[in-house]
Amino acid sequence: MRETLRGQVQTVLGPIDPARLGRTLMHEHILWDIRPPPDRGAEVDQGPEIDLCTCWKINYGQIRAPRNAVLQCEATAAEEIGELRAAGGESVVELSCGGLAPDPEGLAGVSRKSGVHIVMGCGHYVHEYQDPANAARQPEDFAREMIAQVFEGAWGTSIRAGIIGEIGCQAPWTDQEKRVMAGALLAQRETGAAVNVHPGRHPDQPQEIADFVRAHGGDASRVIISHIDRTIFDETRLLRLADSGVVIEFDLFGTEQSYYKLADIDMPNDAVRLRLIRTLIAHGHLERVVISHDICSRTRLTRFGGHGYGHIFSNVLPMMRRRGFDQAEIDAILVHNPRRLLTIV
C-alpha cells in the first residue's frame, strides 16, 4: 500500500498529486467535539446560545458554554470551509483524532460540497480524552491501529488518514501518552506519513517531544509541533527547538486577545506571531514553518462572530507583505512546506 501512495497526498476523497494542494492550512478542526468528557452528557448544562450578546463573554471566560466546543453539522462546516476557498485557500488538514469525535464521512461530504481538499489525521488526543482501554495498550498496538488508519480506513470507514495526529501530550507527560507517541513514530516509519503533535502547556515540553523523537528513531523533519504560539515565548527556546529539526507550527492566527483560559500566559497577536516567524527565517529555518488557525470553537466561525477559516488569506497575507515577507517566503510557508509534509514518502 505504501508503494501505491508514495509521492501522493492522501485526502478524504482519495490520493491526489501534491501539486494540487495549493495554499494549505496545516491545523484545523472542521467537525469536532473538544468538550472535556464530563461535559458531554445530555444532562450537562451546555450554556447559552452563542449570539452577539454572549460571544465576547464566552471568549473571555465570563460565561461557561460547553456547546461552544462542539460542531457536528456538515452543512455549517461546508459553508464555513467554503469561505477559505473564496479567500484563496485550497486545502486544509483536519486533526480531530481519537477523543475529539472524528467523522471521516462527514469530512468527505464537506470536501465535496466546498471543493476544498481535506487531509484527515488519526491517532489519539491527550490522556483524559482517550478510551480507558488505551491504558493496557503498548506502542506496537497503537502503531498497528494508526498504520491501518492510513492504509485501510479510519474510525470504522474506508476513508483513510493522510497524516498522523494530532498526538496529544501534556506537561507533565503521562506514560500512556508516551506510548501513543512511540506508536505514532513507529507508524510514521511504516507509512511514510508526517506526524503532528499537540504539546503540553510548558515552554520546555516541545523540546522534550523533539528529544523523544530523536531517541525513538523518528524523522524529526516530518514531525510538526503544534501550538507554539501558546507555548514558547522566548527566542532561545524557539531557535533550539528549530535546530532540533522539527517543524514549528504557529496555529492560533486570528486569536488577537491576550486572554487564554487554559493557562496564565499573554497570548500573542498575529503581529507577534509574524515577528517570531521572521526570527526563524533569519536563522535559516524557513523550511520548518507552517501556519493555521486551529479553529475548535464556534465563536471563531464567521456565523458566530469569529474570523473564520479565511482569515489568514484575507488578513494575514496582506500584513505579511506589508512587513517585508516576499512571495517566496509566503509560498514556502503556505504551499511548499505543507506539500512536502503531506506527501507520502
C-alpha positions in Angstrom: 0.0 0.0 0.0 2.8 2.4 0.8 4.3 2.0 -2.7 0.9 2.8 -4.1 0.7 6.0 -2.1 4.3 7.1 -2.4 4.6 10.6 -3.9 0.8 11.2 -3.4 -1.2 13.2 -0.8 -4.0 11.2 0.7 -7.2 13.2 1.1 -10.6 12.1 2.4 -11.7 11.8 -1.2 -8.6 9.7 -2.2 -5.0 10.3 -3.3 -4.1 13.4 -5.3 -1.0 14.8 -6.9 0.8 17.1 -4.4 0.8 19.9 -6.9 -3.0 20.2 -6.5 -2.8 21.1 -2.8 -2.1 24.8 -3.3 -2.3 27.1 -0.3 -2.8 24.9 2.8 -3.8 25.4 6.4 -2.0 22.7 8.4 -4.1 22.5 11.6 -7.8 23.0 11.8 -10.9 21.2 13.1 -14.0 21.1 10.8 -16.2 18.6 12.6 -15.3 18.2 16.2 -16.2 17.7 19.8 -13.4 19.1 22.0 -15.6 19.3 25.2 -13.9 17.6 28.2 -15.6 14.1 28.6 -17.5 15.2 31.7 -19.2 17.9 29.6 -20.6 15.5 27.0 -23.6 14.0 28.8 -27.1 15.1 27.8 -27.7 16.1 31.4 -24.9 18.7 31.4 -25.9 22.4 31.1 -24.3 23.3 27.7 -24.6 27.0 28.4 -26.3 29.9 26.5 -26.8 30.1 22.8 -23.9 31.9 21.0 -25.0 35.3 19.7 -24.0 38.9 19.8 -24.9 39.2 23.4 -22.8 36.2 24.6 -19.9 35.8 22.1 -17.4 38.1 23.8 -18.2 36.9 27.3 -17.8 33.3 26.2 -14.4 34.1 24.5 -13.2 35.9 27.6 -14.2 33.2 30.0 -17.0 35.1 31.7 -19.7 32.6 30.6 -19.2 28.8 30.7 -20.6 27.4 27.4 -19.6 23.8 26.6 -21.7 24.0 23.4 -19.0 26.3 22.0 -16.6 23.4 21.9 -18.6 21.2 19.5 -19.7 21.4 15.9 -21.0 18.3 14.1 -23.2 19.9 11.4 -21.9 19.1 8.0 -23.8 21.8 6.2 -22.5 24.5 8.5 -18.9 23.2 8.2 -19.1 23.2 4.4 -20.3 26.8 4.3 -17.6 27.9 6.7 -14.8 26.0 4.8 -16.2 27.4 1.6 -15.0 30.8 2.9 -11.5 29.5 2.9 -11.7 28.8 -0.8 -13.3 32.1 -1.5 -10.4 33.8 0.2 -7.7 32.0 -1.8 -7.1 28.8 0.2 -7.3 25.3 -1.4 -6.5 22.7 1.2 -6.8 22.1 4.9 -5.5 19.5 7.4 -8.2 18.3 9.9 -6.9 16.9 13.1 -9.9 15.7 15.1 -8.4 12.4 16.1 -9.4 9.8 18.7 -11.2 11.5 21.6 -12.4 14.5 19.5 -15.3 12.8 17.7 -13.6 12.1 14.3 -16.1 12.0 11.4 -14.5 10.8 8.2 -17.7 10.5 6.2 -18.7 14.0 7.3 -15.4 15.4 6.2 -15.8 13.7 2.8 -19.1 15.4 2.5 -17.6 18.8 3.4 -14.9 18.3 0.9 -17.3 17.5 -1.9 -19.6 20.4 -1.1 -16.8 23.0 -0.7 -14.3 21.9 -3.3 -11.5 22.1 -0.6 -9.0 19.3 -0.3 -9.1 17.8 3.3 -6.4 15.7 4.7 -7.5 13.8 7.8 -5.5 12.9 10.9 -5.5 9.8 13.1 -4.2 8.6 16.4 -5.2 9.8 19.9 -5.6 13.2 21.7 -4.5 13.8 25.3 -4.9 11.2 28.1 -8.2 12.2 29.6 -9.9 12.2 26.2 -8.8 8.6 25.4 -10.7 5.4 25.7 -9.9 3.8 29.1 -8.9 0.6 27.2 -5.8 2.5 26.0 -4.3 2.1 29.4 -3.5 -1.5 28.6 -2.1 -0.9 25.1 1.5 -0.9 24.1 3.3 1.2 21.4 3.1 -1.6 18.8 -0.6 -1.9 19.2 -1.1 1.8 18.7 1.2 1.7 15.7 -0.9 -1.1 14.1 -4.0 0.9 14.6 -2.5 4.1 13.0 -1.0 2.2 10.1 -4.4 0.7 9.4 -6.0 4.1 9.5 -3.6 5.3 6.8 -3.6 2.2 4.6 -7.1 0.8 5.1 -9.5 3.3 6.7 -10.2 5.2 9.9 -12.9 5.1 12.6 -14.9 2.3 11.0 -14.9 3.7 7.5 -12.9 3.1 4.3 -11.8 6.8 4.3 -8.1 6.9 5.0 -6.0 9.3 7.1 -3.2 11.2 5.4 -1.3 12.4 8.5 -0.8 11.0 12.0 -2.1 13.3 14.7 -2.7 15.4 16.5 -1.0 13.2 19.0 -1.9 14.5 22.4 0.8 15.3 25.1 0.7 17.1 28.4 3.1 18.6 30.9 3.9 16.5 32.8 3.7 13.9 30.0 1.8 10.7 31.0 3.2 7.2 30.4 0.1 6.4 28.3 0.7 9.5 26.1 4.3 8.5 25.7 3.2 5.0 24.5 0.9 6.6 21.9 3.7 8.9 20.8 6.1 5.9 20.4 3.4 4.1 18.4 2.9 7.2 16.2 6.7 7.2 15.4 6.5 3.5 14.5 3.6 4.2 12.3 5.4 7.1 10.7 8.3 4.8 9.7 5.9 2.2 8.2 3.5 4.6 6.4 5.7 7.5 5.3 3.2 9.9 6.7 4.1 13.0 8.8 3.2 13.3 12.5 1.5 16.3 14.2 1.9 16.7 17.9 -0.1 18.6 20.5 2.4 19.6 23.2 1.7 20.2 26.8 1.5 23.8 28.1 5.0 24.2 29.4 7.7 26.0 27.4 10.1 23.1 27.7 7.7 20.4 26.6 8.0 20.9 22.8 11.8 20.3 23.3 11.0 17.2 25.3 9.0 15.9 22.4 11.8 16.7 19.9 14.2 14.8 22.1 11.8 11.8 22.4 11.5 11.8 18.6 15.3 11.6 18.2 15.6 8.9 20.9 13.0 6.7 19.2 14.4 7.0 15.7 11.6 9.2 14.3 12.1 11.5 11.3 12.2 14.9 13.0 11.9 16.8 9.7 8.4 15.2 9.4 7.2 15.9 12.9 5.2 19.0 13.4 5.0 20.6 16.8 1.7 22.5 17.1 0.5 25.4 19.3 4.0 27.0 19.6 2.3 30.4 19.9 0.7 29.4 23.3 3.8 27.5 24.5 7.1 29.2 23.7 7.6 32.9 24.1 11.4 33.4 24.1 13.7 33.2 21.1 16.3 30.9 22.8 13.8 28.1 23.3 12.3 28.7 19.9 15.6 28.5 18.0 16.8 25.5 20.0 13.6 23.7 19.0 14.0 24.6 15.4 17.6 23.5 15.4 16.4 20.0 16.5 14.9 19.6 13.0 11.2 19.5 13.8 8.6 21.7 12.1 7.3 24.7 14.0 3.6 25.4 13.7 2.0 28.7 14.6 -1.6 27.7 14.5 -3.6 30.2 16.6 -3.7 33.0 13.9 -6.9 35.1 14.5 -6.7 34.9 18.3 -6.0 38.5 18.9 -6.7 38.8 22.6 -4.1 38.2 25.3 -6.6 36.2 27.4 -6.1 32.5 27.3 -8.3 30.4 29.5 -6.2 27.3 29.6 -3.0 28.8 31.1 -1.8 32.0 32.7 0.0 33.4 29.7 -0.1 36.5 27.5 -1.4 35.1 24.2 0.5 36.8 21.3 -1.4 38.5 18.5 -0.9 38.0 14.7 1.8 40.7 14.5 3.9 39.0 17.2 3.5 35.6 15.5 4.9 37.1 12.3 7.8 38.6 14.3 8.7 35.2 15.7 8.4 33.6 12.2 10.7 36.3 10.9 13.2 35.3 13.6 13.1 31.7 12.5 13.6 32.7 8.8 16.6 34.9 9.8 18.2 31.9 11.4 17.7 29.7 8.3 14.5 27.9 9.3 12.1 28.9 6.6 11.5 25.3 5.6 10.4 24.5 9.2 7.4 26.9 9.5 3.7 26.2 8.8 0.7 28.2 10.0 -3.0 27.8 10.7 -5.9 28.9 13.0 -6.7 25.7 14.9 -10.4 26.6 14.9 -12.1 24.4 17.6 -14.8 26.7 19.0 -17.9 28.0 17.3 -17.1 31.6 18.3 -14.2 31.6 15.9 -16.5 30.8 12.9 -17.9 33.7 11.0 -21.5 33.0 11.6 -20.9 33.3 15.4 -18.9 36.5 15.1 -15.4 35.0 14.6 -12.7 35.4 12.0 -13.3 32.1 10.1 -11.1 29.8 8.0 -10.3 32.6 5.5 -8.6 34.9 8.0 -5.0 34.0 7.1 -5.7 34.5 3.4 -7.8 37.6 3.7 -6.0 39.4 6.5 -2.6 37.9 7.5 -1.2 37.6 4.0 -1.6 41.4 3.3 0.1 42.0 6.7 2.9 39.7 5.8 3.6 41.7 2.6 3.4 45.0 4.5 6.0 43.6 6.9 8.5 42.6 4.3 7.7 38.9 3.6 8.5 38.2 0.0 6.4 35.9 -2.2 9.0 33.1 -2.0 8.7 33.1 1.8 4.9 33.2 1.7 4.8 30.4 -0.8 7.2 28.3 1.4 5.0 28.7 4.4 1.6 28.1 2.7 2.4 25.9 -0.3 5.8 24.2 -0.4 6.2 23.2 3.3 2.7 21.7 3.5 3.2 20.0 0.2 6.4 18.4 1.4 4.9 17.3 4.7 1.7 15.9 3.3 3.3 13.9 0.5 3.7 10.2 1.5 7.4 9.4 1.3 
